[in-house]
Amino acid sequence: MDTLKRVTMALFKIGLVVFLVLGVVVVLIQAVGLVAGAPGLVSGAVSNLGMAMTVAAGVTGLFGFVMSYLFRWKAGED
């Protein structure tokens, strides 16, 4: 069980970093597009990276859900 907890926590952390980095990249590209007056950059950032960012966030959320059972978290605990 401890191995499963460690693996799940590691995958959760990797997923968290991946989707946060993708989110920052999208925002930075859009900011550059806004400053440069290039609407293609603004819309293209989401077109090209949006799906990967959304999938990474969804998978990470599922790992968080699984971890709530593995670590026996209770509602209202800090």
QUIPEBEL-V586145 format. One record per residue. N is the residue number from 0. RES is the residue in one small letter. SS is DSSP state (a for helix, b for strand, c for the rest). PSI is psi in whole degrees, 0 to 359 (999 if undefined). Layout:
BEGIN
n/res/ss/psi
N/RES/SS/PSI
N/RES/SS/PSI
END
This chain:
BEGIN
n/res/ss/psi
0/m/c/323
1/d/a/323
2/t/a/317
3/l/a/320
4/k/a/315
5/r/a/317
6/v/a/315
7/t/a/318
8/m/a/319
9/a/a/315
10/l/a/323
11/f/a/314
12/k/a/319
13/i/a/313
14/g/a/320
15/l/a/313
16/v/a/317
17/v/a/310
18/f/a/331
19/l/a/319
20/v/a/316
21/l/a/320
22/g/a/317
23/v/a/318
24/v/a/316
25/v/a/313
26/v/a/319
27/l/a/317
28/i/a/318
29/q/a/323
30/a/a/318
31/v/a/317
32/g/a/324
33/l/a/314
34/v/a/321
35/a/a/349
36/g/c/35
37/a/c/95
38/p/a/336
39/g/a/324
40/l/a/320
41/v/a/311
42/s/a/330
43/g/a/330
44/a/a/315
45/v/a/322
46/s/a/320
47/n/a/326
48/l/a/349
49/g/a/317
50/m/a/315
51/a/a/320
52/m/a/317
53/t/a/318
54/v/a/316
55/a/a/319
56/a/a/319
57/g/a/315
58/v/a/320
59/t/a/320
60/g/a/321
61/l/a/321
62/f/a/320
63/g/a/321
64/f/a/314
65/v/a/320
66/m/a/329
67/s/a/330
68/y/a/318
69/l/a/321
70/f/c/1
71/r/c/47
72/w/c/146
73/k/c/151
74/a/c/136
75/g/c/359
76/e/c/147
77/d/c/999
END
